[in-house]
Every structure is written in C-alpha cells, then in structure tokens.
Amino acid sequence: MLKFYYNPVSGNARRVWVALLEKRISFTPILVNLDGDQLGDEFTTINPLQRVPIIIDNGFRVVESLAILDYLEAKYPTPSLMPTQAEDIAVVRMVEMLAINELQPAMLILTRQIVGLNVDVVSIDNARERIMKVVKFYEDLLNGKTYFVNQQITFADIVAGTLLPSLPHFDFSLDAYPNLQEWLQKLEQRESWQQVALKPEMIVTSLPKIRAILERRSEK
Ligand SMILES: N[C@@H](CCC(=O)N[C@@H](CS)C(=O)NCC(=O)O)C(=O)O
C-alpha cells in the first residue's frame, strides 16, 4: 500500500493528503514529528532531503508535493484532478505556482514574526503586499465559477484551498473577497478538507517546532 509521510501542520503535506482522499486512494499515513525526527538516520534513509511530504508507492519514492500530485494524477487518473484543455491547465498551473512561489514564501516571513524571530518591517510589508496581490488575483479568477476550473475540483483548488484558510492567523481578512469566501466555504464542506483541517490547538503546540525549523534554516 502507498505510504504517505506527513505532518498535519505542513501545508505542503496537506495538499497531498487532500489529493489522496479526493482520489480515494488507499494509503498508510506515517506521521513525522518535525521536532528533529526528520533529521534522524531512519527518516533520512527514507528521504535524504529530510522533508515532508514524501510518498512511497510500491517501492517508488516521490518527493516534492507538486511532483507527488502529478504522479498521483498519472497513476490514479480517476477521479481526475487535472483538466485537459489548454486554458484550464494554464489556470491550474498559475494558481499552483502563485501559491508556492508567492503565497508560501510570504507566509513564511510572517510566520517568522509570529514565532518571535527577527524580521524587518520592510520585509513584513512586502510579504503582506505579495499576499494581497495573489488573493486579489484568485478572487478575479474565481468570478462566476464554483471552482477555479468551472464545476470541476482540481489541483488548483487543493493547493490554494489548503493554504488560504491559514490567512486569518496572519491577520488577513477575506471579508472583501466574496468569491474566495464562497469557494472556501464550499471546499470546507468536503469530507477531505474536514479530515485535514488544522485545529487551532495543533498550531499552538507546533509553534516551537516551527521556530526551531526556521531558525535552523536561517543559520544555513
Ligand atoms: N518544496 C517542498 C517543501 C517541503 C517542505 O519544506 N516541508 C517542510 C514542512 S512544510 C519540512 O518538512 N520541513 C522540515 C525541515 O525543514 O526540517 C514540497 O513542496 O514538498
């Protein structure tokens, strides 16, 4: 059976988790406590990059969340989470790449502030501005649609829809974005989202671990 190494607080892992559930793939979840376990010999043998998520499917290892999503779609095509029309593929990839290249790095800067690490005011302002630009872009893309690609749930919804619920923790309100609010409400009614939803107490207990990871990264 497919093995899924994850941590519930990891946004990178949550998108893979939702995809596994939406595709109804049987898998064994393996929790990796990101309090140093990821650096130990046992996990390093499994993933030399020392990160989650990672899947091992019939002995085949895939790291990097987007690569995992592509693999799952090719290997388990039904139900499909990736459209086939050129325009729709472009929408999915735009939403995914904006989430990973813009939203996540900006959220990481704000996370540094939340866990008490030193961040200068300019970086914080820039991060907030980058987030607002992406949020506005998503709002416009969703105009009149149930999901980013009309009626079909895709990786676009999974990637953005597992990150955006964290925005209130960074003091962002989605009040001015009715399309995004409606879309998120619809996603959060799905069983997959309910299973992976981050509980506030999980975030609180994870803050010291997140701080340790970010501190270690900035020392490198
Ligand atoms: N680009 C990778 C990022 C993976 C990643 O950074 N995972 C974090 C959790 S969100 C991690 O395992 N961090 C552990 C560490 O840095 O020690 C992906 O998309 O899978």
The ligand as an SDF file (V2000), in Angstrom:
LIG
                    3D

 20 19  0  0  0  0  0  0  0  0999 V2000
    9.0830   22.0470   -1.8240 N   0  0  0  0  0  0  0  0  0  0  0  0
    8.7730   21.0150   -0.8760 C   0  0  0  0  0  0  0  0  0  0  0  0
    8.8210   21.6360    0.5090 C   0  0  0  0  0  0  0  0  0  0  0  0
    8.7670   20.6020    1.6290 C   0  0  0  0  0  0  0  0  0  0  0  0
    8.9580   21.2640    2.9940 C   0  0  0  0  0  0  0  0  0  0  0  0
    9.5680   22.3360    3.1200 O   0  0  0  0  0  0  0  0  0  0  0  0
    8.4400   20.5980    4.0290 N   0  0  0  0  0  0  0  0  0  0  0  0
    8.5770   21.1130    5.3770 C   0  0  0  0  0  0  0  0  0  0  0  0
    7.2330   21.0510    6.0880 C   0  0  0  0  0  0  0  0  0  0  0  0
    6.0870   22.1800    5.3700 S   0  0  0  0  0  0  0  0  0  0  0  0
    9.5320   20.2370    6.1760 C   0  0  0  0  0  0  0  0  0  0  0  0
    9.4530   19.0250    6.0940 O   0  0  0  0  0  0  0  0  0  0  0  0
   10.4320   20.8500    6.9440 N   0  0  0  0  0  0  0  0  0  0  0  0
   11.3350   20.1580    7.8090 C   0  0  0  0  0  0  0  0  0  0  0  0
   12.6560   20.8620    7.9530 C   0  0  0  0  0  0  0  0  0  0  0  0
   12.9320   21.8300    7.2180 O   0  0  0  0  0  0  0  0  0  0  0  0
   13.4200   20.4120    8.8100 O   0  0  0  0  0  0  0  0  0  0  0  0
    7.3970   20.4040   -1.2110 C   0  0  0  0  0  0  0  0  0  0  0  0
    6.6080   21.0890   -1.8670 O   0  0  0  0  0  0  0  0  0  0  0  0
    7.1520   19.2440   -0.8690 O   0  0  0  0  0  0  0  0  0  0  0  0
  1  2  1  0
  2  3  1  0
  2 18  1  0
  3  4  1  0
  4  5  1  0
  5  6  2  0
  5  7  1  0
  7  8  1  0
  8  9  1  0
  8 11  1  0
  9 10  1  0
 11 12  2  0
 11 13  1  0
 13 14  1  0
 14 15  1  0
 15 16  2  0
 15 17  1  0
 18 19  2  0
 18 20  1  0
M  END
$$$$
